[in-house]
């Protein structure tokens, strides 16, 4: 009864992870980003270590975007469970950008079947940050020799 409401930790990547094909798809997307107003551009690749997938010490940055304004709002402000709202002052400290890629991007599918293909599940995006980083670093190592720029 002690663990009711808490998810178990996400398991380590499976032993055969490097032999698995990443669920990569090519897509030209329109996306949105909310970032702090101290950054005048939407194209900021975070390496701070504060986000779930940041590569602070790993040599890569993450551009956090969403396919909708509501999605980017949740990505930005939805981390703290139990919060009932966001102050107007906090929202005013953000810029909303709409980003359209000029060419298709190669994206790693980290939803549903895409997660299952790499031996992961929803805990990757809702559980401990350090385990998400282990999975992403393993993925990053698996594709770094391909020449592709892969986006999660």
N, C-alpha and C positions, 0 to 999 in steps of 0.2 A: 504494500500500500504506500510505502514511502515514495516510490518513483511515479506515482500517478500524476499525469500532466507534464512530466518531463520526458523528453526524448532521450534514448540511449545515444551515445556518441556514434558518429559516422565511422564505419570501419576504414582501415587503411586501404589504399588502392590494392586491387587483387594482384597476385603474383604475376599473372600474364598480362598486366596492364600495357606494357610496352609493345606487346604483339597485337593488341587490339587496334582497330581502325577508329580514330576519333570520329564522332558523328559531325562531320564538317559539311556545311552547305554554303552555297554561294547565293548572296541576296543583296539587292540594292534597296536600302531602307531609308525611310524618313524617321528620324528619332528626335527625342527631346532630352534636354539636360538642364538641371537646376544646379548652378554652382555659386559659390560665394562671390559677392561683387568685387572682391579683391582681384579676381581673375577676369580680365576684359574679354577673353576669348572662351568659347565653349570647348575648345580642344585642349583640355588639360588632362594629362595622363597621370593619375594619382600614384604616388610612391610613398605616401605618408605612413603607411602601415596601420591607418585607422579603419580602412575599409576591409571588407571580407576577403577580397581577392588581390589586394595591393601587393606589389613586389618590392617593398622597401629595400631589401637587401639582395634581391634576386636579379636585378638588372632590367626589369620591365615595369611599365606603368599600366594602369587600367583606366579606360575612359568609361565611366558609368553613364549609361543612357537608357532610355525606355522608349517603347513604341507609342506611348501616349503621355499626355500631360499628367493624368492621374497616376500613371506608373512611375513617372519621374518624381512626383511629389512623395509617393510612398517610399521609393528608393532613398530619397533624401531625408525624410522626416519620420519614417515608419519603423525605425530601429528599436525604439523604446516601447516595450509592451506596457500597456496600461495608461499611456498618455492619452488624454482626451482631446487635445487640440494643440495648435501651434500658434504662437503669438504673432500678431501682425508685424511687429518689429523684426522678428526672426525671418518672416517671409520676405520682408523688404530688404533684407541683407543678401538676397539671392537674385541672380539673373536667370531668366528662362530663355533658353536658346532652342531653335529648331535647326536640326542638322540634316542635310541631305547629302548622301555620298554621290560623288560624280561617277564612280565606277562600282561594280559589285564588290562586296566585302566577303571574305571567308569567315564564317561564324561557326563556333562550336555550339552545338545544340545541347543545352543543359536543362532540358525540360523532358518530362515523361520518358519516352523510349530512348531519347538521347542519353539521359542519365543511366538507364539500365544498360546501355551498350558499353559504358565505361565502368560498370560495376558500382555505380553510385545511386543515391536516391535523394529525396527532397531534403534530407538533413544537411546536404551539401550547402544549401542556401538558407537553412534555418537553424543549423546547429552551431557548434563551436567554430570560431574563425580560424583557429590554427589548423583544424582538419581540412577546411576548405582550401587553405593555402597549400597543404601537402598535396591535395588532388590537383590543384592548378599547376604547381611546380612540376609534378610528374607529367602532366599533359604538355607543359611548356617544353620540358626536356624531350618529350617524344616527337614534337614537331619542329624543334629548332633547326634541325638539319634539312628540312624540306624546302626552305627558301620562302615559304608562305609567311605572311603576317596573319596570325590567327587571332580572332577576336572572340572572347567569351561573353 
